[in-house]
Amino acid sequence: MAGEIGLLDVGEWQAWVDMETGRQLDGLEGKWQTVSDLLARRTYPGDLSPHGNTWVVDQALDAIDAFDPTLIVLQFANQSFRAMFGGLSDAELATAFAELKLQVDRFVREASGYEPLIIGLGGYTALEGYVDLMHLEGMAAVSGVSGHTCGLYHPTPGDVELVSNVPQLRRLTPREDFRNEFGGCDAFYRRFPDYLVEMDKDWAIKCSLVMARPPARLGRSDGNVPVSTDLGRANTLEDIRPLVEDSVAKGRRVAIILGEGWSVDDFPYAFDVCQSRMGWFEYDLKSKLEVIFSGKPVVESEYPPVIRMYKEEDEYPFTVAFNEPSQDLLGRSSEGLSVAVGNRSILPHAFFGADITIECYARYVYNYGSMAILQGQGLELSF
């Protein structure tokens, strides 16, 4: 068969795996030795380490030397984990952002020949408190990257009334109302909850399916984000993919740099404001990435803002809920080889579509090592 393959590196050993089934593959040790050497060279320092963004830049520079990609993507998430789960004070968070800028500047300086497109993915807010939805008769599920938004599945009329009367409620939207307003594909609504619930952005939802660690801050679903580039103007996130594709087709080498936590209020570069929403619906982190790399509104993707996992969906175990990897993504459509490096698990290989992805292998701030994913159509991935 042919498909996506992955390489796990936990420090003491490495293993090649079939990304679709999770089964170990034998006989690939020599074929992709360059990838093996890249992972073995540096141990991922962990989500709460202050050196996580340094690891991203070091791996990205080595990947450029090894593969000479026409498009490279860097996602910096270390400051998010440290802000949300690491107990950083405001002053310490400011220091973390200063370090992020130093690492971005280092990459831009040392990766000569690449034209940067730097995107801030939205800010944080301090946690005000919790909205307790533990006692509903139906099920509530919180998005893995946005603690103030949840989905209600099979709620009773009493559940709907209870949620409707929560003082912190910002919006309660039935699935059909959302579809009637924004349209979209069937796959998006197959996973969409019966009701989408949005609380005030500084209130986290406590329910049966929730983030595994209590956060100190929450990521915001900012409706406008900053974009800095000389490639051209992107008025919306949907504009970024064709802008990059056109630039690469004209022979320019592009580096997309994604900084979590940067908002229009604290972005350290000259920027244009880029719309990150559909009407009142502001994109969360996952939705921003979907839109950037698909070039389409989020309702044309497979994944709504809140995702629950289903027992029958047991393919792509290393990708968790994202078990229908799209073939139509920027990393696959741009000319030449594409590489992505990030220190947020899963999302880089699930949504960027790069031929070669290098990311940390961590779950809920528990560090297991690093992982490389090969999914390009031109890489001869038969096995």
Beta strands, then each sheet from edge to edge (+ up, - down):
strand 1: 5-9
strand 2: 14-18
strand 3: 24-25
strand 4: 71-76
strand 5: 114-120
strand 6: 124-126
strand 7: 129-132
strand 8: 139-143
strand 9: 146-153
strand 10: 169-174
strand 11: 195-199
strand 12: 203-206
strand 13: 217-219
strand 14: 224-229
strand 15: 253-259
strand 16: 272-275
strand 17: 277-278
strand 18: 281-282
strand 19: 338-342
strand 20: 356-363
strand 21: 366-374
sheet 1: 3+ 2- 1+ 21- 20+ 19+ 4+ 15+ 5+ 14- 16+
sheet 2: 6+ 13-
sheet 3: 7+ 12+
sheet 4: 8+ 9- 11+ 10-
sheet 5: 17+ 18-
end
